[in-house]
Each structure stands twice: as C-alpha cells, then as structure tokens.
Amino acid sequence: MIKRTIKAIKEDLQEIESLEDPIWQRLSQDSRKGVQQAIKSRKRQINERIILAENHHKMLHYENALHEQGYQWIAGLDEVGRGPLAGPVVAAAVILPTDHELLMGVNDSKQLSLSQREQFAELIKQHALAYGIGVVDAVDIDHMNILQATKQAMTKAIDQLPITADYLLLDAMDIDASIPQQSIIKGDQRSLSIAAASILAKVYRDHLMIEYHQQYPEYQWDRNMGYGTAAHLQALEDYGAVEAIHRQSFKPVSAMKKRF
C-alpha cells in the first residue's frame, strides 16, 4: 500500500479542528519524522485556538451579563496618553455587535504588537456597531490637569458615537454621565469592548504623534510617542519644549526653555 505524501497529510491536518478527531490515532502510527512534526504543529495550533477562544469568552463576561439584563448598546471606553510629556490624551468608545467571533484575539493594546494593533483597529472599525474618538490636547491638559482631561476625552468619545449608549464599561475610571456605568480594574484585559477601545485610542494617538514627528523630527515622537525616553529628554535639553505640543505642567518640561 502506497503511503500518502507528507504534503497531502499536512493539507488534511489543516482541515482538522478537534483534538478528539479519530485521525490522530491513525496518523500516530505513521513513523515518518515529517508526519510526526506535522501532527505536533497542528495540535499546537488547535490548542492555541482553544485557549484563544476561552480567553475571548471570558472577556465577554460583562457584556453578556448586561445583555441579559436588557442593555443593548454597551460602550467600552479606554484612554491612552496620560503619562507622556507631549501630545494629547485620546479616548475611544466602542459598541460591539453581539456576534464577536470576527474579533477573536482582541486584547489590551499594550499586549499586542504594532501590526496586530493596526490590523485589529481596522477590524474593529469595520465590525463595530459604533465607535467614537475623543481628543484633548496638551494646552487643555495643562489648563485642567491630566485626570480631568482624560475624563473630558472620554466624554467627547461618547458624544461622537452615532448610537446613544445605554451602558458604559470603563477601565478603572468613572465619569460624570447620566448613562449607567461600571468601572473595571484592568478592564482592558477583562472586557472585549474596553480592549477594543484601547486599541482604537492607541492607534489613533500613535498616528497623531507620527504626524507631529514630521514637523519636529528631533524629538523622535514616531518612536517614543511623547513619552520621556532618554532621547526625548535630551532633545528637550537641546531644543527646548514645543509649547503647543509639550505639556508645560509636566516635569521636566516645566523646567525647560520654550522653543516657540
């Protein structure tokens, strides 16, 4: 009996989605190294998919519970940019559909690579029922302080939603709003809606900082996104602070000369 080629077996394995499939028992009897490596690789892929699905289900805990209570338009909110020395604070609000399968793998933006964030940002914008972005610039941050600026960015993001949210899920934050809300510690890791908002906010702000970099390349904002890296601090020493973009109330910017 002629054995099937390893290539053909690999193609068959890609059609297998369950570790309980009887094909594993049959293939385990094939002693060829290439076959055994293919089996190991496919089982690892399936296990990773199972873990991803389990995590995805866990991140829908809050949304599912609220849907069962009758809420329909649940908006997750998150912000990025509270700590940098330059640039705005940006918040996003996202209302996801009840069919979330296309967003499998969405997680806290800090746990994703640049390419993953960009890809997921496009998916979220394509499949979200609604999303909004709120931006508060450095001048207003200096005027009202970073906490109030963050809350204002979130309020702006909610106002940008084309659908009126009937419940808010926030990442360790509460805001002045008439809409019922829940603050969740580490919400960007525990709620899919908040995680989606964290991705949109991060990608939007990064793009803004890259635009600022085109004007002021010496600060390397395309790399540090406004955070106080050694290169950024050295540029502040050498060139001073850009008044409209650097946060004048933040140390050490407050001690620097103003460039403009």
C-alpha positions, 0 to 999 in steps of 0.5 A: 500500500502506497503511503500518502505524501507528507504534503497531502497529510499536512493539507488534511491536518489543516482541515482538522479542528478537534483534538478528539478527531479519530485521525490522530490515532491513525496518523500516530502510527505513521513513523515518518519524522515529517508526519510526526512534526506535522501532527505536533504543529497542528495540535499546537495550533488547535490548542492555541485556538482553544485557549484563544477562544476561552480567553475571548469568552471570558472577556465577554463576561460583562457584556453578556451579563448586561445583555441579559439584563436588557442593555443593548448598546454597551460602550467600552471606553479606554484612554491612552496618553496620560503619562507622556510629556507631549501630545494629547490624551485620546479616548475611544468608545466602542459598541460591539455587535453581539456576534464577536467571533470576527474579533477573536484575539482582541486584547489590551493594546499594550499586549499586542504588537504594532501590526496586530494593533493596526490590523485589529483597529481596522477590524474593529472599525469595520465590525463595530456597531459604533465607535467614537474618538475623543481628543484633548490636547496638551494646552487643555491638559495643562489648563485642567490637569491630566485626570480631568482631561482624560475624563473630558476625552472620554466624554467627547468619545461618547458624544461622537458615537452615532448610537446613544449608549445605554451602558458604559464599561470603563477601565478603572475610571468613572465619569460624570454621565447620566448613562449607567456605568461600571468601572473595571480594574484592568478592564482592558484585559477583562472586557472585549469592548474596553480592549477594543477601545484601547486599541482604537485610542492607541492607534489613533494617538500613535498616528497623531504623534507620527504626524507631529514627528514630521514637523519636529523630527528631533524629538523622535515622537514616531518612536517614543510617542511623547513619552520621556525616553532618554532621547526625548529628554535630551532633545528637550535639553537641546531644543527646548519644549514645543509649547503647543505640543509639550505639556508645560505642567509636566516635569521636566518640561516645566523646567525647560526653555520654550522653543516657540 
